[in-house]
Amino acid sequence: MGFSRLLIANRGEIAIRIARGAAEMGVATVAVFAEDDARSLHVKAADEAVALKGSGAGAYLDIEGVITAALSSGCDAIHPGYGFLSENATFAKACAAADLAFIGPAPDVLETFGDKSKARDLAAKAQVPTLPGTGPITPKEAKAFLAKQGAIVIKAVSGGGGRGMRVVKKGDDLEAAFAACEREATAAFGNGALYAEKLVENARHIEVQIAGDGTRVAAVGERDCSLQRRHQKIVEIAPAPNLSDALREKLHAAAVKLGEAVRYRTIGTIEFLVEGEKFHFIEANPRLQVEHTITEEVTGVDLVKAQIELRDGRSLAEVGLLTTPPATGFAIQARVSLESAGTLTAYEAPSGPGIRVDGYGYAGYEASPAYDPLLAKVIGRGRTLEEAAARTARALSEFRIEGVDTSAALLRVLLTDPKVIAGQATTRFVEEGGDKLAKKAAELSPRLFEPERVEEPEPIVEEAAPEPEPEVAPEEEPEVEVGVAVGAPLQSTVGSIEVAEGDVVSAGQTVAILEAMKMEHVVAAETGGRVIRIVAQKGRTLGKAAPLLFIDPMDLALTKPKAQEKVDLDAIRPDLQAIIDRHALTLDAARPEAVDKRRKKGLRTARENIEDLVDPGSFLEYGA
């Protein structure tokens, strides 16, 4: 092995996974952590840990800070994991300039695949089917594209994980969606550029795992990632069920074709939307995927080790990936994500035959809303899809996590749904099931192996004669807020308050935007009325249900102005006409004598010169 010391430029469970793989290869590791992330378990997984300057995602996006940490700790390679800087070509170039091996593809490949719009162009050139879409766009261009397509998806050019992504249909507030995508993309990836694609509803999301040595590329199976919430994958299946052999071969061939077009090295993923026997390329992820675990389980390939070996110069033949490894059985990954911030009072991962858990929680860990909500990945393997689903669902029921809310109950519901078990779910399944799925999750039986709560008996105390209460001066009545409080739906940071005191708002109107778990959450007024007090400020971290503002409810119908008479919009008001008439006195048409004098001298007027210098109608004159 050519690498001796590897810096892991990431956090959480993926940093632990990389540290484990490197340790098995005899490579020492160095972890990095932000100032507010020192208690994350990944800090203890490496041989050494180095602090980064700053807090939140920004610390992990600091290229100079990460490079400095690698050099100061004697590293000769950097593994970016997924997210953060994993698809950043500038970071890969900075690694090369510092003589550090970037565990990923070459910078020029990142510039193509890491930029989703460029990847679309490459696919079109390679004659791989694509959806109607755009390059980087402005809100105005997005509006025109929406008018043409009827329904679109706005995506971050450097995006992934559902961040910087919104579905927009005719009648929706496109500008608000565009601005939200831009903010999320900037916060998560350091790049707010966006593009758009035509929306395809009720398709399956299938991705092909590829591996390349810079000359040849091989497909290492595929995964079904259709179960998504807010465009974030929550359950993945490998191999993808219910694909015909012909379609599977076409998907693998298209993925290999795109990889070989850029002489791909290391591992990556090519993603498609599938409708029946048709498929469309949507994006390429030139990095390790969150769901790499299930491909490992059904193929026996350690993708983290393979990624490092391929970057070190090994060929596909040398790492045993020259041909597609046959899949054995099925594996399912369920992403257990935080639904609230707080301190974990208990964290006990499940175990048993065919169960794997990649996580980073522990009792006493304080989960922060500043980071990705993924806490643990529960992977269940079985001979059939039904067996894998049953094992994963049971493992979720045995997972003891207390002190915070998680998505475990929803995942259990999904993994017992007949449509999911049959491999028939599409990308709209979770969204369309919304309230029904949430209700089922709330009604689930208690977690298995729930420990009994033994209550301590209350001590017996002999009653004593009550002492007379001292007389005290009556306290002033505490100030009570008037009106209806609009509270934070979860622990979060205030991104912006969209109203001002005195504003009249209607039910459903956006009053605040909160930031939690690297995603934006819109808070709407539940009742119409007048904003009488704002108690939260931008940048402030609030607990769940903490008040943002107070509204005095009122019947908005009574505040609406009476219908006005129809007005001729082409008519000119008398006061405006007076201004027009006064301005006309200074124009050439009103000064024939002055114009004639200039003509006799062979001269032109100032306005004639201006008309020849600028485009017609583009010159605005304020005053004569």
C-alpha positions as CSV (number, residue, x, y, z in Angstrom):
1,M,0.0,0.0,0.0
2,G,1.4,3.3,-1.1
3,F,-0.4,5.5,1.5
4,S,0.8,5.6,5.1
5,R,-1.4,8.2,6.8
6,L,-4.9,9.3,5.7
7,L,-6.9,12.3,6.8
8,I,-10.7,11.8,6.8
9,A,-12.3,15.1,5.7
10,N,-15.7,14.2,7.1
11,R,-17.6,13.4,10.3
12,G,-20.1,11.0,11.8
13,E,-20.7,7.4,10.7
14,I,-19.0,7.7,7.3
15,A,-15.8,8.9,9.0
16,I,-15.9,5.9,11.3
17,R,-16.5,3.6,8.3
18,I,-13.4,5.0,6.5
19,A,-11.3,4.7,9.6
20,R,-12.2,1.1,10.0
21,G,-11.4,0.2,6.4
22,A,-8.1,2.1,6.4
23,A,-7.1,0.4,9.7
24,E,-7.6,-3.1,8.1
25,M,-5.3,-2.0,5.3
26,G,-2.6,-0.9,7.8
27,V,-3.1,2.8,7.0
28,A,-3.1,5.3,10.0
29,T,-5.9,7.8,10.1
30,V,-6.5,11.4,11.2
31,A,-9.9,12.8,12.0
32,V,-10.9,16.4,11.9
33,F,-13.7,18.1,13.9
34,A,-15.4,21.5,14.1
35,E,-15.3,23.5,17.3
36,D,-18.9,22.5,18.1
37,D,-18.4,18.8,17.1
38,A,-15.6,17.7,19.4
39,R,-17.8,15.1,21.1
40,S,-18.8,13.3,17.9
41,L,-17.8,9.7,18.0
42,H,-15.7,9.8,14.8
43,V,-13.1,11.8,16.7
44,K,-12.3,8.7,18.7
45,A,-12.3,6.3,15.7
46,A,-9.1,7.6,14.2
47,D,-5.5,7.4,15.4
48,E,-5.3,11.1,15.8
49,A,-7.8,14.1,15.8
50,V,-7.2,17.6,14.7
51,A,-9.4,20.6,15.4
52,L,-10.7,22.8,12.6
53,K,-11.5,26.5,13.0
54,G,-15.1,27.4,13.1
55,S,-18.4,25.7,13.8
56,G,-21.0,23.8,11.8
57,A,-20.7,22.7,8.2
58,G,-18.6,25.7,7.3
59,A,-15.6,24.3,9.2
60,Y,-15.7,21.1,7.1
61,L,-16.0,23.1,3.9
62,D,-12.9,25.2,4.7
63,I,-10.4,23.9,2.0
64,E,-7.4,25.7,3.4
65,G,-8.2,24.5,7.0
66,V,-8.5,20.9,5.9
67,I,-5.3,21.0,3.8
68,T,-3.4,22.6,6.7
69,A,-4.7,19.9,9.1
70,A,-3.5,17.1,6.7
71,L,-0.1,18.6,6.2
72,S,0.5,19.4,9.9
73,S,-0.4,15.8,10.9
74,G,1.9,14.2,8.3
75,C,-0.8,12.8,6.0
76,D,-0.1,11.8,2.4
77,A,-3.8,11.3,1.4
78,I,-7.3,12.7,2.1
79,H,-10.6,10.8,1.9
80,P,-13.5,13.2,1.6
81,G,-16.3,10.6,2.3
82,Y,-19.6,11.9,0.9
83,G,-21.1,15.4,1.0
84,F,-19.0,18.4,2.1
85,L,-16.0,18.6,-0.2
86,S,-16.3,15.1,-1.8
87,E,-17.3,16.5,-5.2
88,N,-15.4,19.8,-5.1
89,A,-12.9,20.0,-8.0
90,T,-11.2,23.0,-6.3
91,F,-10.5,20.9,-3.3
92,A,-9.1,18.0,-5.4
93,K,-6.8,20.5,-7.1
94,A,-5.7,21.9,-3.7
95,C,-4.8,18.4,-2.6
96,A,-2.7,17.8,-5.7
97,A,-0.9,21.2,-5.2
98,A,-0.1,20.1,-1.6
99,D,1.1,16.7,-2.8
100,L,-1.8,15.0,-1.1
101,A,-3.6,12.1,-2.8
102,F,-7.3,12.9,-3.1
103,I,-9.2,9.6,-2.7
104,G,-11.6,10.1,-5.6
105,P,-11.5,10.8,-9.3
106,A,-9.3,13.4,-11.0
107,P,-10.3,17.1,-10.8
108,D,-11.4,17.3,-14.4
109,V,-13.8,14.4,-13.8
110,L,-15.2,16.1,-10.7
111,E,-15.7,19.2,-12.8
112,T,-17.8,17.2,-15.1
113,F,-19.7,14.8,-12.8
114,G,-19.6,17.1,-9.7
115,D,-21.4,19.7,-11.8
116,K,-24.8,18.1,-12.4
117,S,-25.6,20.2,-15.5
118,K,-22.2,19.3,-17.1
119,A,-22.9,15.6,-16.4
120,R,-26.2,16.0,-18.2
121,D,-24.4,17.4,-21.2
122,L,-22.0,14.4,-21.2
123,A,-24.8,11.9,-21.0
124,A,-26.6,13.6,-24.0
125,K,-23.3,13.5,-26.0
126,A,-22.9,9.8,-25.1
127,Q,-26.4,9.2,-26.3
128,V,-27.6,8.1,-22.9
129,P,-31.3,9.2,-22.5
130,T,-31.8,12.3,-20.4
131,L,-34.8,14.3,-19.2
132,P,-35.5,17.8,-20.6
133,G,-33.4,20.2,-18.5
134,T,-31.2,23.3,-18.3
135,G,-27.8,24.4,-17.4
136,P,-27.2,26.8,-14.5
137,I,-30.2,29.1,-14.4
138,T,-31.6,32.4,-13.0
139,P,-35.1,32.7,-11.5
140,K,-36.3,34.3,-14.7
141,E,-35.0,31.3,-16.8
142,A,-36.5,28.9,-14.3
143,K,-39.9,30.6,-14.7
144,A,-39.7,30.2,-18.5
145,F,-38.7,26.6,-18.2
146,L,-41.6,26.0,-15.8
147,A,-44.0,27.6,-18.2
148,K,-42.8,25.2,-20.9
149,Q,-42.8,22.0,-18.8
150,G,-45.7,22.5,-16.4
151,A,-43.8,20.9,-13.5
152,I,-40.1,21.0,-12.7
153,V,-37.5,20.0,-10.2
154,I,-35.0,22.7,-9.2
155,K,-31.6,21.2,-8.1
156,A,-28.3,22.3,-6.9
157,V,-25.5,22.1,-9.5
158,S,-23.1,20.7,-6.8
159,G,-25.9,19.0,-4.9
160,G,-26.8,15.7,-3.3
161,G,-28.8,14.3,-0.5
162,G,-31.9,16.3,-1.4
163,R,-30.4,19.6,-0.3
164,G,-31.0,22.5,-2.6
165,M,-33.9,20.7,-4.3
166,R,-37.6,21.6,-4.7
167,V,-40.5,20.5,-6.9
168,V,-42.3,23.4,-8.5
169,K,-45.6,23.2,-10.3
170,K,-47.7,25.9,-12.1
171,G,-49.2,28.1,-9.4
172,D,-46.4,27.5,-6.9
173,D,-44.2,30.3,-5.6
174,L,-41.2,29.7,-7.8
175,E,-39.1,32.6,-6.5
176,A,-39.4,31.4,-2.9
177,A,-38.5,27.8,-3.9
178,F,-35.5,29.1,-5.9
179,A,-34.3,31.2,-3.1
180,A,-34.6,28.3,-0.6
181,C,-32.7,26.0,-2.9
182,E,-30.0,28.6,-3.3
183,R,-29.5,29.1,0.4
184,E,-29.5,25.3,1.1
185,A,-27.0,24.6,-1.7
186,T,-24.7,27.4,-0.5
187,A,-24.8,26.2,3.1
188,A,-24.2,22.5,2.2
189,F,-21.8,22.7,-0.7
190,G,-20.4,26.2,-0.8
191,N,-22.0,26.7,-4.2
192,G,-25.5,28.1,-4.7
193,A,-25.7,27.5,-8.5
194,L,-29.0,25.8,-9.6
195,Y,-30.4,24.0,-12.6
196,A,-33.8,22.5,-13.5
197,E,-35.2,19.3,-14.9
198,K,-38.7,18.3,-16.0
199,L,-40.5,16.6,-13.2
200,V,-41.3,12.9,-13.7
201,E,-43.7,11.5,-11.1
202,N,-44.1,7.9,-10.0
203,A,-40.9,6.7,-11.5
204,R,-38.3,4.4,-9.8
205,H,-34.9,5.7,-8.8
206,I,-32.3,3.2,-9.7
207,E,-28.6,3.8,-9.4
208,V,-25.6,1.7,-10.7
209,Q,-22.4,1.4,-8.7
210,I,-19.3,1.7,-10.9
211,A,-15.6,1.2,-10.3
212,G,-12.8,2.3,-12.6
213,D,-9.0,2.2,-12.8
214,G,-8.6,5.1,-15.2
215,T,-8.9,2.9,-18.3
216,R,-11.7,0.4,-17.8
217,V,-14.9,0.8,-15.8
218,A,-17.1,-2.0,-14.4
219,A,-20.6,-2.1,-13.0
220,V,-20.8,-3.4,-9.4
221,G,-24.5,-4.0,-9.2
222,E,-27.4,-1.6,-8.8
223,R,-29.7,-0.3,-6.0
224,D,-33.3,0.8,-5.8
225,C,-33.5,4.2,-4.0
226,S,-37.1,5.0,-4.7
227,L,-38.3,5.4,-1.1
228,Q,-37.6,9.1,-0.5
229,R,-38.9,11.9,1.8
230,R,-38.3,15.5,0.8
231,H,-36.1,14.1,-2.0
232,Q,-33.8,12.4,0.5
233,K,-33.4,8.7,0.3
234,I,-34.5,6.9,3.4
235,V,-34.6,3.2,2.4
236,E,-32.5,1.5,-0.3
237,I,-32.5,-2.0,-1.7
238,A,-29.8,-4.0,-3.5
239,P,-30.1,-5.5,-6.0
240,A,-33.0,-3.5,-7.5
241,P,-36.0,-5.8,-7.5
242,N,-38.4,-6.3,-10.5
243,L,-35.9,-5.3,-13.2
244,S,-36.0,-7.3,-16.4
245,D,-32.6,-8.7,-17.4
246,A,-32.6,-6.6,-20.5
247,L,-33.2,-3.4,-18.6
248,R,-30.6,-4.2,-16.0
249,E,-28.0,-4.8,-18.7
250,K,-28.9,-1.5,-20.4
251,L,-28.6,0.4,-17.1
252,H,-25.2,-1.2,-16.4
253,A,-24.0,-0.5,-20.0
254,A,-25.1,3.1,-19.8
255,A,-23.3,3.6,-16.5
256,V,-20.1,2.0,-17.8
257,K,-20.3,4.1,-21.0
258,L,-20.4,7.3,-19.0
259,G,-17.6,6.2,-16.7
260,E,-15.3,5.3,-19.6
261,A,-16.1,8.6,-21.4
262,V,-14.2,10.4,-18.6
263,R,-11.6,7.6,-17.9
264,Y,-13.1,7.2,-14.4
265,R,-10.9,6.1,-11.5
266,T,-12.1,4.9,-8.0
267,I,-15.7,4.3,-7.3
268,G,-18.9,6.3,-8.1
269,T,-22.6,6.0,-8.9
270,I,-24.7,6.8,-12.0
271,E,-28.3,7.5,-11.2
272,F,-31.4,7.0,-13.4
273,L,-35.2,7.4,-13.3
274,V,-36.9,4.3,-14.6
275,E,-40.4,4.2,-16.1
276,G,-41.4,0.7,-17.2
277,E,-38.6,-0.4,-19.6
278,K,-37.5,3.2,-20.2
279,F,-34.8,5.0,-18.3
280,H,-33.4,8.5,-18.0
281,F,-30.0,9.6,-16.7
282,I,-30.4,12.2,-13.8
283,E,-27.0,12.6,-12.2
284,A,-23.6,11.1,-11.4
285,N,-22.1,11.0,-7.9
286,P,-18.2,10.8,-8.2
287,R,-17.8,9.6,-4.6
288,L,-18.7,7.0,-2.0
289,Q,-22.5,6.8,-1.5
290,V,-24.3,6.7,1.8
291,E,-25.9,3.4,0.6
292,H,-22.7,1.7,-0.4
293,T,-23.3,-0.7,2.5
294,I,-26.0,-2.8,0.8
295,T,-23.9,-3.4,-2.3
296,E,-21.1,-4.6,0.0
297,E,-23.5,-7.0,1.7
298,V,-24.8,-8.7,-1.5
299,T,-21.5,-8.7,-3.5
300,G,-18.9,-9.2,-0.7
301,V,-16.9,-6.3,-2.1
302,D,-15.4,-3.8,0.4
303,L,-16.1,-0.6,-1.5
304,V,-14.1,1.6,0.8
305,K,-11.0,-0.5,0.5
306,A,-11.5,-0.8,-3.3
307,Q,-11.8,3.0,-3.6
308,I,-8.4,3.5,-1.8
309,E,-6.7,0.7,-3.8
310,L,-7.9,2.0,-7.1
311,R,-6.7,5.5,-6.2
312,D,-3.4,4.0,-5.3
313,G,-3.0,2.7,-8.9
314,R,-4.4,-0.8,-8.7
315,S,-6.3,-2.1,-11.7
316,L,-9.8,-3.5,-11.7
317,A,-8.3,-7.0,-12.2
318,E,-6.1,-6.6,-9.2
319,V,-9.0,-5.6,-6.9
320,G,-11.2,-8.3,-8.3
321,L,-13.7,-6.0,-10.0
322,L,-13.1,-6.6,-13.7
323,T,-16.5,-8.2,-14.1
324,T,-19.8,-7.5,-12.3
325,P,-19.8,-9.5,-9.0
326,P,-22.9,-11.7,-8.8
327,A,-25.4,-10.6,-6.1
328,T,-26.4,-13.1,-3.4
329,G,-29.8,-12.5,-1.8
330,F,-31.0,-9.0,-0.9
331,A,-29.9,-6.2,1.4
332,I,-31.9,-3.2,2.7
333,Q,-30.6,-0.1,4.3
334,A,-32.8,2.0,6.5
335,R,-31.5,5.5,7.4
336,V,-32.4,6.3,11.0
337,S,-32.4,10.1,11.1
338,L,-32.9,12.6,13.9
339,E,-36.3,14.3,13.9
340,S,-35.2,16.6,16.7
341,A,-32.0,17.8,18.4
342,G,-31.1,17.1,22.0
343,T,-29.1,14.8,24.1
344,L,-29.2,11.0,23.6
345,T,-30.0,9.5,27.0
346,A,-29.8,5.9,25.5
347,Y,-28.3,4.4,22.4
348,E,-28.2,0.6,22.0
349,A,-27.9,-0.7,18.5
350,P,-29.6,-4.0,17.4
351,S,-27.7,-7.2,16.4
352,G,-28.5,-10.7,15.2
353,P,-28.1,-12.8,12.0
354,G,-27.8,-10.6,8.9
355,I,-27.8,-7.3,10.7
356,R,-25.3,-4.5,10.4
357,V,-25.4,-1.0,11.9
358,D,-23.2,1.9,10.8
359,G,-23.8,4.7,13.3
360,Y,-22.1,7.2,15.6
361,G,-24.5,7.7,18.5
362,Y,-23.9,7.0,22.2
363,A,-25.6,7.8,25.4
364,G,-24.7,11.4,26.4
365,Y,-24.1,12.6,22.8
366,E,-25.7,16.0,22.2
367,A,-27.1,16.0,18.6
368,S,-26.8,19.4,16.9
369,P,-29.2,20.8,14.3
370,A,-26.2,22.2,12.5
371,Y,-25.3,18.9,10.8
372,D,-26.9,16.2,8.7
373,P,-29.6,14.4,10.6
374,L,-28.4,10.9,9.7
375,L,-27.6,9.1,13.0
376,A,-27.3,5.4,12.0
377,K,-27.8,3.1,9.0
378,V,-29.5,-0.2,9.8
379,I,-28.8,-2.8,7.2
380,G,-30.6,-6.2,7.0
381,R,-29.6,-9.0,4.6
382,G,-31.7,-12.0,3.6
383,R,-32.1,-14.7,1.0
384,T,-35.2,-13.0,-0.3
385,L,-36.4,-9.4,-0.3
386,E,-39.2,-10.4,2.1
387,E,-36.6,-11.9,4.6
388,A,-34.3,-8.8,4.3
389,A,-37.3,-6.5,4.9
390,A,-38.4,-8.5,8.0
391,R,-35.0,-8.6,9.5
392,T,-34.4,-4.8,9.0
393,A,-37.9,-4.0,10.4
394,R,-37.2,-6.1,13.5
395,A,-33.8,-4.6,14.0
396,L,-35.3,-1.2,13.9
397,S,-37.8,-2.2,16.6
398,E,-34.9,-3.4,18.8
399,F,-32.9,-0.2,18.3
400,R,-33.0,1.7,21.6
401,I,-32.6,5.5,21.1
402,E,-33.9,7.8,23.7
403,G,-33.8,11.5,24.4
404,V,-34.4,12.5,20.8
405,D,-37.1,11.8,18.1
406,T,-36.0,9.7,15.2
407,S,-37.5,8.3,11.9
408,A,-37.2,4.7,13.1
409,A,-41.0,4.2,13.4
410,L,-41.7,5.5,9.9
411,L,-39.0,3.1,8.5
412,R,-40.6,0.2,10.3
413,V,-44.0,1.0,8.7
414,L,-42.4,1.2,5.2
415,L,-40.7,-2.1,5.6
416,T,-43.9,-3.9,6.4
417,D,-45.9,-2.3,3.5
418,P,-46.8,-4.9,0.9
419,K,-45.9,-2.6,-2.0
420,V,-42.5,-2.0,-0.6
421,I,-41.9,-5.7,0.1
422,A,-42.9,-6.4,-3.5
423,G,-40.4,-3.9,-4.8
424,Q,-43.1,-1.8,-6.4
425,A,-42.6,1.6,-4.6
426,T,-41.9,4.7,-6.6
427,T,-40.3,8.1,-5.7
428,R,-43.8,9.4,-4.8
429,F,-44.7,6.6,-2.5
430,V,-43.7,8.3,0.8
431,E,-45.1,11.7,-0.1
432,E,-48.4,10.3,-1.3
433,G,-48.7,8.2,1.8
434,G,-47.9,11.1,4.1
435,D,-50.6,11.3,6.8
436,K,-51.5,7.6,6.5
437,L,-47.9,6.5,7.0
438,A,-47.4,9.0,9.9
439,K,-50.6,7.7,11.6
440,K,-49.4,4.1,11.3
441,A,-46.0,5.0,12.7
442,A,-47.6,6.7,15.7
443,E,-49.8,3.6,16.4
444,L,-46.9,1.2,16.3
445,S,-46.5,-1.2,19.3
446,P,-43.6,-0.3,21.7
447,R,-40.1,-1.1,20.8
448,L,-39.0,-4.7,21.5
449,F,-37.0,-5.5,24.6
450,E,-38.3,-2.3,26.3
451,P,-36.7,-2.3,29.7
452,E,-39.1,-2.3,32.6
453,R,-39.3,1.0,34.5
454,V,-39.0,0.1,38.2
455,E,-40.3,3.0,40.3
456,E,-38.7,3.6,43.7
457,P,-41.2,3.5,46.5
458,E,-41.8,6.8,48.1
459,P,-40.3,7.1,51.6
460,I,-42.9,7.2,54.5
461,V,-42.7,10.5,56.3
462,E,-44.6,11.3,59.4
463,E,-46.8,14.3,59.0
464,A,-45.8,17.3,61.0
465,A,-48.0,20.2,62.0
466,P,-48.1,22.7,59.2
467,E,-46.1,25.9,60.0
468,P,-48.0,29.2,59.5
469,E,-47.1,30.8,56.2
470,P,-45.4,34.2,56.5
471,E,-47.2,37.2,55.2
472,V,-45.7,38.5,52.1
473,A,-46.6,41.5,49.9
474,P,-48.6,40.4,46.9
475,E,-46.4,39.9,43.8
476,E,-47.1,41.8,40.6
477,E,-48.9,39.9,38.0
478,P,-46.4,38.5,35.4
479,E,-46.8,39.9,31.9
480,V,-48.9,37.6,29.9
481,E,-48.5,37.4,26.1
482,V,-51.7,38.3,24.3
483,G,-52.6,36.5,21.1
484,V,-51.7,33.1,19.5
485,A,-48.1,32.0,19.6
486,V,-46.4,30.6,16.5
487,G,-43.9,28.1,17.7
488,A,-40.8,26.4,16.3
489,P,-41.8,22.9,15.1
490,L,-38.4,21.5,16.1
491,Q,-35.2,22.5,17.7
492,S,-33.6,24.8,15.1
493,T,-31.9,28.0,14.2
494,V,-33.8,31.0,13.0
495,G,-32.9,31.7,9.4
496,S,-35.2,34.7,8.8
497,I,-38.4,36.2,10.1
498,E,-40.6,37.0,7.1
499,V,-43.0,39.5,8.7
500,A,-42.8,42.6,10.9
501,E,-44.8,43.7,13.9
502,G,-48.0,45.2,12.8
503,D,-48.3,43.2,9.6
504,V,-51.6,41.5,8.8
505,V,-51.0,37.8,7.8
506,S,-53.4,35.2,6.5
507,A,-53.6,31.5,7.6
508,G,-51.0,29.5,5.7
509,Q,-48.7,32.5,5.1
510,T,-45.0,32.0,5.6
511,V,-43.9,33.9,8.7
512,A,-40.4,32.4,9.4
513,I,-37.8,30.1,7.9
514,L,-35.8,27.9,10.2
515,E,-32.7,25.9,9.7
516,A,-32.2,22.5,11.2
517,M,-30.2,19.4,10.1
518,K,-28.8,21.3,7.1
519,M,-32.3,21.7,5.7
520,E,-34.8,24.7,5.7
521,H,-38.2,24.4,7.4
522,V,-40.9,26.9,6.5
523,V,-43.2,28.0,9.4
524,A,-46.6,29.2,8.4
525,A,-49.3,31.0,10.4
526,E,-52.1,28.7,11.5
527,T,-54.5,31.6,11.8
528,G,-54.9,34.9,10.2
529,G,-54.4,38.1,12.1
530,R,-52.1,40.9,13.0
531,V,-48.5,40.3,14.2
532,I,-48.3,41.9,17.6
533,R,-44.9,40.8,18.8
534,I,-41.8,39.1,17.4
535,V,-39.7,37.4,20.1
536,A,-37.1,35.5,18.0
537,Q,-34.2,36.9,16.1
538,K,-32.2,35.7,13.1
539,G,-29.4,33.3,14.1
540,R,-30.9,32.4,17.5
541,T,-31.2,28.7,18.3
542,L,-34.6,27.7,19.7
543,G,-36.0,24.6,21.4
544,K,-39.0,22.7,20.0
545,A,-42.3,24.7,20.5
546,A,-40.4,27.9,21.5
547,P,-42.4,30.9,20.4
548,L,-41.2,32.8,17.3
549,L,-44.0,35.5,17.3
550,F,-47.5,36.2,18.5
551,I,-50.5,36.9,16.3
552,D,-53.7,38.6,17.4
553,P,-56.4,36.6,15.5
554,M,-58.9,38.6,13.5
555,D,-61.4,38.1,10.7
556,L,-59.5,39.1,7.7
557,A,-62.6,39.4,5.7
558,L,-63.5,42.5,7.8
559,T,-60.2,44.1,6.9
560,K,-60.5,43.7,3.2
561,P,-61.1,47.0,1.3
562,K,-64.5,47.3,-0.5
563,A,-64.6,46.6,-4.2
564,Q,-63.4,49.6,-6.1
565,E,-64.9,50.9,-9.3
566,K,-63.2,49.7,-12.5
567,V,-60.4,52.0,-13.6
568,D,-59.2,52.7,-17.1
569,L,-55.6,51.7,-16.8
570,D,-54.8,53.5,-20.1
571,A,-56.2,56.8,-18.9
572,I,-53.6,59.4,-17.8
573,R,-54.3,61.2,-14.5
574,P,-54.6,65.0,-14.8
575,D,-51.5,65.6,-12.5
576,L,-49.4,63.3,-14.7
577,Q,-50.6,64.9,-17.9
578,A,-49.5,68.3,-16.5
579,I,-46.0,66.9,-16.0
580,I,-45.9,65.4,-19.5
581,D,-47.1,68.7,-21.0
582,R,-44.4,70.7,-19.2
583,H,-41.7,68.3,-20.3
584,A,-42.9,68.5,-23.9
585,L,-42.1,72.2,-23.9
586,T,-38.3,71.3,-23.8
587,L,-38.4,68.8,-26.7
588,D,-37.2,69.6,-30.2
589,A,-40.7,69.6,-31.6
590,A,-41.6,72.5,-29.3
591,R,-38.5,74.5,-30.2
592,P,-38.6,74.9,-34.1
593,E,-36.7,78.2,-34.1
594,A,-33.8,76.9,-32.0
595,V,-33.6,73.7,-34.1
596,D,-33.6,75.8,-37.4
597,K,-30.6,77.9,-36.1
598,R,-28.6,74.7,-35.5
599,R,-29.5,73.3,-38.9
600,K,-28.2,76.4,-40.7
601,K,-24.9,76.0,-38.9
602,G,-24.7,72.3,-40.0
603,L,-25.2,71.1,-36.4
604,R,-27.5,68.6,-34.8
605,T,-29.5,68.7,-31.5
606,A,-28.4,66.8,-28.4
607,R,-31.4,64.5,-28.5
608,E,-30.6,63.6,-32.2
609,N,-27.1,62.6,-31.1
610,I,-28.5,60.5,-28.3
611,E,-30.9,58.7,-30.5
612,D,-28.1,57.6,-32.8
613,L,-25.9,56.5,-29.8
614,V,-28.3,54.2,-27.9
615,D,-30.9,51.6,-28.7
616,P,-34.4,52.9,-29.5
617,G,-36.5,53.4,-26.4
618,S,-33.6,52.6,-24.0
619,F,-32.7,56.2,-23.0
620,L,-34.7,57.5,-20.0
621,E,-34.7,61.3,-19.5
622,Y,-35.2,62.7,-16.0
623,G,-35.7,66.4,-16.4
624,A,-34.9,68.4,-19.5
